[in-house]
Amino acid sequence: MSVENWILGFTLMGIGMGTVLVFLCVLIGSMRIMSTIVLYLNKIFPEKVETVQKAVKKMVSNDDEAIAVALAAIMARK
């Protein structure tokens, strides 16, 4: 391989990596700008937040039968 091919390869690699770097920087910058714009617009036009009240569940303990069966099984093993 000649030195010219190495130089051409590294030049092409540098151009490609530079292009990707510039694209990513532009992408990150535009995302930050859009985020700032959306935050500003949310202060001007806030969305209504609907509060949903949960139904209160009563804790009914109908486990007396299950406890009695478990105790009977324990006593039967002893």
MODELLER restraints for C-alpha pairs under 7 A, 6 or more apart:
rsr = mdl.restraints
at = mdl.atoms
